[in-house]
Amino acid sequence: MLAVRKCGGDPSTEYLSDGITESIINSLSQLPKFSVRSFSSVQHLKKRGRRPEEAGRDLKVRAVLTAAL
């Protein structure tokens, strides 16, 4: 799960998008036989502005989930 992107210019949505991202990561990590990268790893890539394809390679995952707020 990559960080939920905020589409508006309102800075307060940053906190909301981070909270949603962390919640989804925590929920997905509860699934058996399902490996999910940590929130801190996702945040690191968010700050670097990586495209989903690049982020997937960096995280060594087979699938990437993206979302926008």
N, CA, C and O atoms as a Maestro MAE file, in Angstrom:
{
 s_m_m2io_version
 :::
 2.0.0
}

f_m_ct {
 s_m_title
 :::
 protein
 m_atom[276] {
  # First column is atom index #
  i_m_mmod_type
  r_m_x_coord
  r_m_y_coord
  r_m_z_coord
  i_m_residue_number
  s_m_chain_name
  s_m_pdb_residue_name
  s_m_pdb_atom_name
  i_m_atomic_number
  :::
  1 25 0.849 -1.169 0.000 1 A "MET " " N  " 7
  2 3 0.000 0.000 0.000 1 A "MET " " CA " 6
  3 2 0.890 1.225 0.000 1 A "MET " " C  " 6
  4 15 1.666 1.436 0.932 1 A "MET " " O  " 8
  5 25 0.781 2.025 -1.032 2 A "LEU " " N  " 7
  6 3 1.503 3.296 -1.044 2 A "LEU " " CA " 6
  7 2 0.689 4.331 -0.296 2 A "LEU " " C  " 6
  8 15 -0.501 4.138 -0.051 2 A "LEU " " O  " 8
  9 25 1.322 5.413 0.060 3 A "ALA " " N  " 7
  10 3 0.633 6.478 0.789 3 A "ALA " " CA " 6
  11 2 -0.547 6.992 -0.026 3 A "ALA " " C  " 6
  12 15 -0.440 7.170 -1.239 3 A "ALA " " O  " 8
  13 25 -1.668 7.230 0.641 4 A "VAL " " N  " 7
  14 3 -2.844 7.803 -0.014 4 A "VAL " " CA " 6
  15 2 -2.474 9.226 -0.425 4 A "VAL " " C  " 6
  16 15 -2.042 10.032 0.399 4 A "VAL " " O  " 8
  17 25 -2.651 9.518 -1.706 5 A "ARG " " N  " 7
  18 3 -2.314 10.850 -2.204 5 A "ARG " " CA " 6
  19 2 -3.446 11.816 -1.920 5 A "ARG " " C  " 6
  20 15 -4.619 11.473 -2.065 5 A "ARG " " O  " 8
  21 25 -3.093 13.013 -1.518 6 A "LYS " " N  " 7
  22 3 -4.116 14.048 -1.339 6 A "LYS " " CA " 6
  23 2 -4.207 14.839 -2.630 6 A "LYS " " C  " 6
  24 15 -3.195 15.219 -3.220 6 A "LYS " " O  " 8
  25 25 -5.426 15.077 -3.054 7 A "CYS " " N  " 7
  26 3 -5.642 15.759 -4.336 7 A "CYS " " CA " 6
  27 2 -5.911 17.246 -4.178 7 A "CYS " " C  " 6
  28 15 -5.696 18.013 -5.116 7 A "CYS " " O  " 8
  29 25 -6.374 17.661 -3.021 8 A "GLY " " N  " 7
  30 3 -6.686 19.066 -2.808 8 A "GLY " " CA " 6
  31 2 -5.487 19.824 -2.266 8 A "GLY " " C  " 6
  32 15 -4.459 19.229 -1.943 8 A "GLY " " O  " 8
  33 25 -5.620 21.108 -2.170 9 A "GLY " " N  " 7
  34 3 -4.549 21.939 -1.661 9 A "GLY " " CA " 6
  35 2 -4.599 22.146 -0.165 9 A "GLY " " C  " 6
  36 15 -3.732 22.819 0.390 9 A "GLY " " O  " 8
  37 25 -5.601 21.580 0.508 10 A "ASP " " N  " 7
  38 3 -5.768 21.759 1.948 10 A "ASP " " CA " 6
  39 2 -4.723 20.940 2.708 10 A "ASP " " C  " 6
  40 15 -4.727 19.712 2.620 10 A "ASP " " O  " 8
  41 25 -3.824 21.603 3.455 11 A "PRO " " N  " 7
  42 3 -2.771 20.884 4.173 11 A "PRO " " CA " 6
  43 2 -3.299 19.939 5.252 11 A "PRO " " C  " 6
  44 15 -2.609 18.991 5.626 11 A "PRO " " O  " 8
  45 25 -4.506 20.180 5.757 12 A "SER " " N  " 7
  46 3 -5.032 19.308 6.803 12 A "SER " " CA " 6
  47 2 -5.368 17.918 6.270 12 A "SER " " C  " 6
  48 15 -5.494 16.974 7.050 12 A "SER " " O  " 8
  49 25 -5.516 17.780 4.954 13 A "THR " " N  " 7
  50 3 -5.799 16.460 4.400 13 A "THR " " CA " 6
  51 2 -4.569 15.557 4.430 13 A "THR " " C  " 6
  52 15 -4.694 14.342 4.278 13 A "THR " " O  " 8
  53 25 -3.401 16.126 4.620 14 A "GLU " " N  " 7
  54 3 -2.168 15.330 4.745 14 A "GLU " " CA " 6
  55 2 -2.274 14.389 5.946 14 A "GLU " " C  " 6
  56 15 -1.960 13.203 5.846 14 A "GLU " " O  " 8
  57 25 -2.713 14.923 7.063 15 A "TYR " " N  " 7
  58 3 -2.877 14.122 8.282 15 A "TYR " " CA " 6
  59 2 -3.908 13.022 8.054 15 A "TYR " " C  " 6
  60 15 -3.700 11.883 8.472 15 A "TYR " " O  " 8
  61 25 -5.009 13.351 7.399 16 A "LEU " " N  " 7
  62 3 -6.057 12.372 7.112 16 A "LEU " " CA " 6
  63 2 -5.545 11.284 6.169 16 A "LEU " " C  " 6
  64 15 -5.776 10.099 6.412 16 A "LEU " " O  " 8
  65 25 -4.859 11.667 5.104 17 A "SER " " N  " 7
  66 3 -4.356 10.672 4.149 17 A "SER " " CA " 6
  67 2 -3.335 9.741 4.801 17 A "SER " " C  " 6
  68 15 -3.314 8.547 4.503 17 A "SER " " O  " 8
  69 25 -2.487 10.270 5.687 18 A "ASP " " N  " 7
  70 3 -1.531 9.420 6.403 18 A "ASP " " CA " 6
  71 2 -2.249 8.450 7.330 18 A "ASP " " C  " 6
  72 15 -1.854 7.289 7.440 18 A "ASP " " O  " 8
  73 25 -3.297 8.914 7.995 19 A "GLY " " N  " 7
  74 3 -4.063 8.059 8.892 19 A "GLY " " CA " 6
  75 2 -4.762 6.933 8.148 19 A "GLY " " C  " 6
  76 15 -4.786 5.793 8.612 19 A "GLY " " O  " 8
  77 25 -5.328 7.254 7.000 20 A "ILE " " N  " 7
  78 3 -5.994 6.230 6.181 20 A "ILE " " CA " 6
  79 2 -4.972 5.212 5.692 20 A "ILE " " C  " 6
  80 15 -5.226 4.008 5.732 20 A "ILE " " O  " 8
  81 25 -3.824 5.685 5.233 21 A "THR " " N  " 7
  82 3 -2.766 4.781 4.772 21 A "THR " " CA " 6
  83 2 -2.350 3.824 5.877 21 A "THR " " C  " 6
  84 15 -2.274 2.615 5.659 21 A "THR " " O  " 8
  85 25 -2.083 4.354 7.049 22 A "GLU " " N  " 7
  86 3 -1.648 3.515 8.166 22 A "GLU " " CA " 6
  87 2 -2.733 2.506 8.557 22 A "GLU " " C  " 6
  88 15 -2.423 1.354 8.862 22 A "GLU " " O  " 8
  89 25 -3.972 2.921 8.551 23 A "SER " " N  " 7
  90 3 -5.080 2.033 8.894 23 A "SER " " CA " 6
  91 2 -5.200 0.881 7.894 23 A "SER " " C  " 6
  92 15 -5.385 -0.269 8.291 23 A "SER " " O  " 8
  93 25 -5.097 1.185 6.610 24 A "ILE " " N  " 7
  94 3 -5.181 0.145 5.586 24 A "ILE " " CA " 6
  95 2 -4.007 -0.826 5.722 24 A "ILE " " C  " 6
  96 15 -4.195 -2.039 5.636 24 A "ILE " " O  " 8
  97 25 -2.806 -0.302 5.932 25 A "ILE " " N  " 7
  98 3 -1.629 -1.163 6.105 25 A "ILE " " CA " 6
  99 2 -1.827 -2.084 7.303 25 A "ILE " " C  " 6
  100 15 -1.543 -3.279 7.221 25 A "ILE " " O  " 8
  101 25 -2.311 -1.538 8.411 26 A "ASN " " N  " 7
  102 3 -2.538 -2.360 9.609 26 A "ASN " " CA " 6
  103 2 -3.584 -3.440 9.352 26 A "ASN " " C  " 6
  104 15 -3.421 -4.577 9.795 26 A "ASN " " O  " 8
  105 25 -4.650 -3.098 8.643 27 A "SER " " N  " 7
  106 3 -5.702 -4.078 8.345 27 A "SER " " CA " 6
  107 2 -5.187 -5.175 7.411 27 A "SER " " C  " 6
  108 15 -5.439 -6.357 7.643 27 A "SER " " O  " 8
  109 25 -4.468 -4.787 6.359 28 A "LEU " " N  " 7
  110 3 -3.939 -5.781 5.428 28 A "LEU " " CA " 6
  111 2 -2.915 -6.706 6.088 28 A "LEU " " C  " 6
  112 15 -2.806 -7.877 5.726 28 A "LEU " " O  " 8
  113 25 -2.178 -6.186 7.041 29 A "SER " " N  " 7
  114 3 -1.149 -7.002 7.695 29 A "SER " " CA " 6
  115 2 -1.754 -8.101 8.562 29 A "SER " " C  " 6
  116 15 -1.048 -9.027 8.960 29 A "SER " " O  " 8
  117 25 -3.045 -8.015 8.861 30 A "GLN " " N  " 7
  118 3 -3.721 -9.041 9.654 30 A "GLN " " CA " 6
  119 2 -4.100 -10.274 8.825 30 A "GLN " " C  " 6
  120 15 -4.437 -11.321 9.379 30 A "GLN " " O  " 8
  121 25 -4.043 -10.144 7.503 31 A "LEU " " N  " 7
  122 3 -4.400 -11.266 6.638 31 A "LEU " " CA " 6
  123 2 -3.300 -12.328 6.674 31 A "LEU " " C  " 6
  124 15 -2.117 -12.000 6.578 31 A "LEU " " O  " 8
  125 25 -3.687 -13.603 6.811 32 A "PRO " " N  " 7
  126 3 -2.680 -14.663 6.848 32 A "PRO " " CA " 6
  127 2 -1.998 -14.807 5.484 32 A "PRO " " C  " 6
  128 15 -2.625 -14.634 4.438 32 A "PRO " " O  " 8
  129 25 -0.716 -15.122 5.518 33 A "LYS " " N  " 7
  130 3 0.082 -15.345 4.304 33 A "LYS " " CA " 6
  131 2 0.090 -14.136 3.379 33 A "LYS " " C  " 6
  132 15 0.178 -14.279 2.159 33 A "LYS " " O  " 8
  133 25 -0.001 -12.955 3.960 34 A "PHE " " N  " 7
  134 3 -0.025 -11.717 3.183 34 A "PHE " " CA " 6
  135 2 1.032 -10.798 3.764 34 A "PHE " " C  " 6
  136 15 0.928 -10.394 4.922 34 A "PHE " " O  " 8
  137 25 2.027 -10.468 2.996 35 A "SER " " N  " 7
  138 3 3.122 -9.628 3.465 35 A "SER " " CA " 6
  139 2 2.869 -8.169 3.070 35 A "SER " " C  " 6
  140 15 2.597 -7.867 1.908 35 A "SER " " O  " 8
  141 25 2.963 -7.286 4.043 36 A "VAL " " N  " 7
  142 3 2.716 -5.861 3.810 36 A "VAL " " CA " 6
  143 2 3.924 -5.077 4.332 36 A "VAL " " C  " 6
  144 15 4.436 -5.370 5.413 36 A "VAL " " O  " 8
  145 25 4.367 -4.104 3.582 37 A "ARG " " N  " 7
  146 3 5.492 -3.267 4.017 37 A "ARG " " CA " 6
  147 2 5.011 -2.268 5.066 37 A "ARG " " C  " 6
  148 15 3.837 -1.901 5.113 37 A "ARG " " O  " 8
  149 25 5.944 -1.844 5.898 38 A "SER " " N  " 7
  150 3 5.615 -0.966 7.022 38 A "SER " " CA " 6
  151 2 5.217 0.439 6.569 38 A "SER " " C  " 6
  152 15 5.561 0.886 5.474 38 A "SER " " O  " 8
  153 25 4.488 1.109 7.443 39 A "PHE " " N  " 7
  154 3 4.071 2.487 7.189 39 A "PHE " " CA " 6
  155 2 5.292 3.389 7.011 39 A "PHE " " C  " 6
  156 15 5.288 4.278 6.159 39 A "PHE " " O  " 8
  157 25 6.325 3.166 7.805 40 A "SER " " N  " 7
  158 3 7.524 4.020 7.692 40 A "SER " " CA " 6
  159 2 8.211 3.839 6.339 40 A "SER " " C  " 6
  160 15 8.744 4.803 5.789 40 A "SER " " O  " 8
  161 25 8.207 2.626 5.797 41 A "SER " " N  " 7
  162 3 8.784 2.401 4.467 41 A "SER " " CA " 6
  163 2 7.989 3.142 3.405 41 A "SER " " C  " 6
  164 15 8.558 3.734 2.488 41 A "SER " " O  " 8
  165 25 6.679 3.105 3.537 42 A "VAL " " N  " 7
  166 3 5.798 3.785 2.587 42 A "VAL " " CA " 6
  167 2 5.993 5.298 2.684 42 A "VAL " " C  " 6
  168 15 6.042 5.982 1.661 42 A "VAL " " O  " 8
  169 25 6.103 5.820 3.892 43 A "GLN " " N  " 7
  170 3 6.297 7.263 4.078 43 A "GLN " " CA " 6
  171 2 7.621 7.714 3.474 43 A "GLN " " C  " 6
  172 15 7.706 8.800 2.901 43 A "GLN " " O  " 8
  173 25 8.649 6.889 3.598 44 A "HIS " " N  " 7
  174 3 9.954 7.220 3.020 44 A "HIS " " CA " 6
  175 2 9.821 7.390 1.505 44 A "HIS " " C  " 6
  176 15 10.369 8.331 0.930 44 A "HIS " " O  " 8
  177 25 9.098 6.484 0.870 45 A "LEU " " N  " 7
  178 3 8.914 6.580 -0.582 45 A "LEU " " CA " 6
  179 2 8.027 7.763 -0.962 45 A "LEU " " C  " 6
  180 15 8.228 8.386 -2.005 45 A "LEU " " O  " 8
  181 25 7.060 8.067 -0.123 46 A "LYS " " N  " 7
  182 3 6.180 9.218 -0.382 46 A "LYS " " CA " 6
  183 2 7.002 10.506 -0.446 46 A "LYS " " C  " 6
  184 15 6.794 11.346 -1.322 46 A "LYS " " O  " 8
  185 25 7.923 10.645 0.480 47 A "LYS " " N  " 7
  186 3 8.754 11.850 0.521 47 A "LYS " " CA " 6
  187 2 9.675 11.945 -0.688 47 A "LYS " " C  " 6
  188 15 10.062 13.041 -1.094 47 A "LYS " " O  " 8
  189 25 10.024 10.799 -1.261 48 A "ARG " " N  " 7
  190 3 10.900 10.784 -2.434 48 A "ARG " " CA " 6
  191 2 10.117 10.972 -3.729 48 A "ARG " " C  " 6
  192 15 10.708 11.182 -4.789 48 A "ARG " " O  " 8
  193 25 8.770 10.896 -3.647 49 A "GLY " " N  " 7
  194 3 7.946 11.131 -4.828 49 A "GLY " " CA " 6
  195 2 8.065 10.039 -5.884 49 A "GLY " " C  " 6
  196 15 8.036 10.336 -7.078 49 A "GLY " " O  " 8
  197 25 8.195 8.798 -5.474 50 A "ARG " " N  " 7
  198 3 8.352 7.682 -6.405 50 A "ARG " " CA " 6
  199 2 7.027 7.326 -7.080 50 A "ARG " " C  " 6
  200 15 5.964 7.396 -6.462 50 A "ARG " " O  " 8
  201 25 7.107 6.946 -8.354 51 A "ARG " " N  " 7
  202 3 5.938 6.426 -9.068 51 A "ARG " " CA " 6
  203 2 5.644 5.026 -8.542 51 A "ARG " " C  " 6
  204 15 6.553 4.366 -8.038 51 A "ARG " " O  " 8
  205 25 4.399 4.549 -8.643 52 A "PRO " " N  " 7
  206 3 4.054 3.229 -8.107 52 A "PRO " " CA " 6
  207 2 4.945 2.101 -8.618 52 A "PRO " " C  " 6
  208 15 5.325 1.222 -7.845 52 A "PRO " " O  " 8
  209 25 5.285 2.110 -9.905 53 A "GLU " " N  " 7
  210 3 6.134 1.062 -10.463 53 A "GLU " " CA " 6
  211 2 7.515 1.064 -9.807 53 A "GLU " " C  " 6
  212 15 8.053 0.013 -9.462 53 A "GLU " " O  " 8
  213 25 8.074 2.254 -9.643 54 A "GLU " " N  " 7
  214 3 9.385 2.383 -9.004 54 A "GLU " " CA " 6
  215 2 9.319 1.978 -7.544 54 A "GLU " " C  " 6
  216 15 10.203 1.287 -7.039 54 A "GLU " " O  " 8
  217 25 8.266 2.414 -6.872 55 A "ALA " " N  " 7
  218 3 8.098 2.090 -5.457 55 A "ALA " " CA " 6
  219 2 7.987 0.582 -5.266 55 A "ALA " " C  " 6
  220 15 8.570 0.035 -4.330 55 A "ALA " " O  " 8
  221 25 7.248 -0.094 -6.137 56 A "GLY " " N  " 7
  222 3 7.122 -1.546 -6.060 56 A "GLY " " CA " 6
  223 2 8.462 -2.242 -6.191 56 A "GLY " " C  " 6
  224 15 8.748 -3.193 -5.464 56 A "GLY " " O  " 8
  225 25 9.284 -1.771 -7.116 57 A "ARG " " N  " 7
  226 3 10.634 -2.343 -7.269 57 A "ARG " " CA " 6
  227 2 11.478 -2.067 -6.026 57 A "ARG " " C  " 6
  228 15 12.175 -2.954 -5.534 57 A "ARG " " O  " 8
  229 25 11.412 -0.839 -5.524 58 A "ASP " " N  " 7
  230 3 12.190 -0.478 -4.331 58 A "ASP " " CA " 6
  231 2 11.793 -1.334 -3.130 58 A "ASP " " C  " 6
  232 15 12.647 -1.744 -2.344 58 A "ASP " " O  " 8
  233 25 10.487 -1.602 -2.993 59 A "LEU " " N  " 7
  234 3 9.988 -2.374 -1.852 59 A "LEU " " CA " 6
  235 2 10.052 -3.888 -2.080 59 A "LEU " " C  " 6
  236 15 9.786 -4.675 -1.172 59 A "LEU " " O  " 8
  237 25 10.411 -4.283 -3.316 60 A "LYS " " N  " 7
  238 3 10.502 -5.703 -3.686 60 A "LYS " " CA " 6
  239 2 9.179 -6.424 -3.457 60 A "LYS " " C  " 6
  240 15 9.116 -7.455 -2.787 60 A "LYS " " O  " 8
  241 25 8.115 -5.846 -4.039 61 A "VAL " " N  " 7
  242 3 6.775 -6.431 -3.930 61 A "VAL " " CA " 6
  243 2 6.253 -6.766 -5.326 61 A "VAL " " C  " 6
  244 15 6.725 -6.226 -6.326 61 A "VAL " " O  " 8
  245 25 5.277 -7.658 -5.373 62 A "ARG " " N  " 7
  246 3 4.682 -8.055 -6.652 62 A "ARG " " CA " 6
  247 2 3.487 -7.199 -7.018 62 A "ARG " " C  " 6
  248 15 3.133 -7.113 -8.194 62 A "ARG " " O  " 8
  249 25 2.858 -6.564 -6.043 63 A "ALA " " N  " 7
  250 3 1.669 -5.755 -6.301 63 A "ALA " " CA " 6
  251 2 1.721 -4.488 -5.457 63 A "ALA " " C  " 6
  252 15 2.262 -4.487 -4.351 63 A "ALA " " O  " 8
  253 25 1.150 -3.408 -5.993 64 A "VAL " " N  " 7
  254 3 1.128 -2.126 -5.311 64 A "VAL " " CA " 6
  255 2 -0.313 -1.611 -5.294 64 A "VAL " " C  " 6
  256 15 -0.980 -1.592 -6.328 64 A "VAL " " O  " 8
  257 25 -0.782 -1.200 -4.134 65 A "LEU " " N  " 7
  258 3 -2.119 -0.633 -3.996 65 A "LEU " " CA " 6
  259 2 -1.973 0.871 -3.836 65 A "LEU " " C  " 6
  260 15 -1.223 1.336 -2.978 65 A "LEU " " O  " 8
  261 25 -2.686 1.631 -4.655 66 A "THR " " N  " 7
  262 3 -2.637 3.083 -4.563 66 A "THR " " CA " 6
  263 2 -4.047 3.629 -4.319 66 A "THR " " C  " 6
  264 15 -5.040 2.956 -4.600 66 A "THR " " O  " 8
  265 25 -4.121 4.838 -3.801 67 A "ALA " " N  " 7
  266 3 -5.402 5.489 -3.553 67 A "ALA " " CA " 6
  267 2 -5.198 7.002 -3.529 67 A "ALA " " C  " 6
  268 15 -4.085 7.494 -3.346 67 A "ALA " " O  " 8
  269 25 -6.289 7.716 -3.716 68 A "ALA " " N  " 7
  270 3 -6.233 9.181 -3.664 68 A "ALA " " CA " 6
  271 2 -7.407 9.686 -2.841 68 A "ALA " " C  " 6
  272 15 -8.483 9.088 -2.838 68 A "ALA " " O  " 8
  273 25 -7.190 10.784 -2.149 69 A "LEU " " N  " 7
  274 3 -8.190 11.399 -1.287 69 A "LEU " " CA " 6
  275 2 -8.537 12.757 -1.834 69 A "LEU " " C  " 6
  276 15 -9.368 13.460 -1.259 69 A "LEU " " O  " 8
  :::
 }
 m_bond[275] {
  # First column is bond index #
  i_m_from
  i_m_to
  i_m_order
  :::
  1 1 2 1
  2 2 3 1
  3 3 4 2
  4 3 5 1
  5 5 6 1
  6 6 7 1
  7 7 8 2
  8 7 9 1
  9 9 10 1
  10 10 11 1
  11 11 12 2
  12 11 13 1
  13 13 14 1
  14 14 15 1
  15 15 16 2
  16 15 17 1
  17 17 18 1
  18 18 19 1
  19 19 20 2
  20 19 21 1
  21 21 22 1
  22 22 23 1
  23 23 24 2
  24 23 25 1
  25 25 26 1
  26 26 27 1
  27 27 28 2
  28 27 29 1
  29 29 30 1
  30 30 31 1
  31 31 32 2
  32 31 33 1
  33 33 34 1
  34 34 35 1
  35 35 36 2
  36 35 37 1
  37 37 38 1
  38 38 39 1
  39 39 40 2
  40 39 41 1
  41 41 42 1
  42 42 43 1
  43 43 44 2
  44 43 45 1
  45 45 46 1
  46 46 47 1
  47 47 48 2
  48 47 49 1
  49 49 50 1
  50 50 51 1
  51 51 52 2
  52 51 53 1
  53 53 54 1
  54 54 55 1
  55 55 56 2
  56 55 57 1
  57 57 58 1
  58 58 59 1
  59 59 60 2
  60 59 61 1
  61 61 62 1
  62 62 63 1
  63 63 64 2
  64 63 65 1
  65 65 66 1
  66 66 67 1
  67 67 68 2
  68 67 69 1
  69 69 70 1
  70 70 71 1
  71 71 72 2
  72 71 73 1
  73 73 74 1
  74 74 75 1
  75 75 76 2
  76 75 77 1
  77 77 78 1
  78 78 79 1
  79 79 80 2
  80 79 81 1
  81 81 82 1
  82 82 83 1
  83 83 84 2
  84 83 85 1
  85 85 86 1
  86 86 87 1
  87 87 88 2
  88 87 89 1
  89 89 90 1
  90 90 91 1
  91 91 92 2
  92 91 93 1
  93 93 94 1
  94 94 95 1
  95 95 96 2
  96 95 97 1
  97 97 98 1
  98 98 99 1
  99 99 100 2
  100 99 101 1
  101 101 102 1
  102 102 103 1
  103 103 104 2
  104 103 105 1
  105 105 106 1
  106 106 107 1
  107 107 108 2
  108 107 109 1
  109 109 110 1
  110 110 111 1
  111 111 112 2
  112 111 113 1
  113 113 114 1
  114 114 115 1
  115 115 116 2
  116 115 117 1
  117 117 118 1
  118 118 119 1
  119 119 120 2
  120 119 121 1
  121 121 122 1
  122 122 123 1
  123 123 124 2
  124 123 125 1
  125 125 126 1
  126 126 127 1
  127 127 128 2
  128 127 129 1
  129 129 130 1
  130 130 131 1
  131 131 132 2
  132 131 133 1
  133 133 134 1
  134 134 135 1
  135 135 136 2
  136 135 137 1
  137 137 138 1
  138 138 139 1
  139 139 140 2
  140 139 141 1
  141 141 142 1
  142 142 143 1
  143 143 144 2
  144 143 145 1
  145 145 146 1
  146 146 147 1
  147 147 148 2
  148 147 149 1
  149 149 150 1
  150 150 151 1
  151 151 152 2
  152 151 153 1
  153 153 154 1
  154 154 155 1
  155 155 156 2
  156 155 157 1
  157 157 158 1
  158 158 159 1
  159 159 160 2
  160 159 161 1
  161 161 162 1
  162 162 163 1
  163 163 164 2
  164 163 165 1
  165 165 166 1
  166 166 167 1
  167 167 168 2
  168 167 169 1
  169 169 170 1
  170 170 171 1
  171 171 172 2
  172 171 173 1
  173 173 174 1
  174 174 175 1
  175 175 176 2
  176 175 177 1
  177 177 178 1
  178 178 179 1
  179 179 180 2
  180 179 181 1
  181 181 182 1
  182 182 183 1
  183 183 184 2
  184 183 185 1
  185 185 186 1
  186 186 187 1
  187 187 188 2
  188 187 189 1
  189 189 190 1
  190 190 191 1
  191 191 192 2
  192 191 193 1
  193 193 194 1
  194 194 195 1
  195 195 196 2
  196 195 197 1
  197 197 198 1
  198 198 199 1
  199 199 200 2
  200 199 201 1
  201 201 202 1
  202 202 203 1
  203 203 204 2
  204 203 205 1
  205 205 206 1
  206 206 207 1
  207 207 208 2
  208 207 209 1
  209 209 210 1
  210 210 211 1
  211 211 212 2
  212 211 213 1
  213 213 214 1
  214 214 215 1
  215 215 216 2
  216 215 217 1
  217 217 218 1
  218 218 219 1
  219 219 220 2
  220 219 221 1
  221 221 222 1
  222 222 223 1
  223 223 224 2
  224 223 225 1
  225 225 226 1
  226 226 227 1
  227 227 228 2
  228 227 229 1
  229 229 230 1
  230 230 231 1
  231 231 232 2
  232 231 233 1
  233 233 234 1
  234 234 235 1
  235 235 236 2
  236 235 237 1
  237 237 238 1
  238 238 239 1
  239 239 240 2
  240 239 241 1
  241 241 242 1
  242 242 243 1
  243 243 244 2
  244 243 245 1
  245 245 246 1
  246 246 247 1
  247 247 248 2
  248 247 249 1
  249 249 250 1
  250 250 251 1
  251 251 252 2
  252 251 253 1
  253 253 254 1
  254 254 255 1
  255 255 256 2
  256 255 257 1
  257 257 258 1
  258 258 259 1
  259 259 260 2
  260 259 261 1
  261 261 262 1
  262 262 263 1
  263 263 264 2
  264 263 265 1
  265 265 266 1
  266 266 267 1
  267 267 268 2
  268 267 269 1
  269 269 270 1
  270 270 271 1
  271 271 272 2
  272 271 273 1
  273 273 274 1
  274 274 275 1
  275 275 276 2
  :::
 }
}
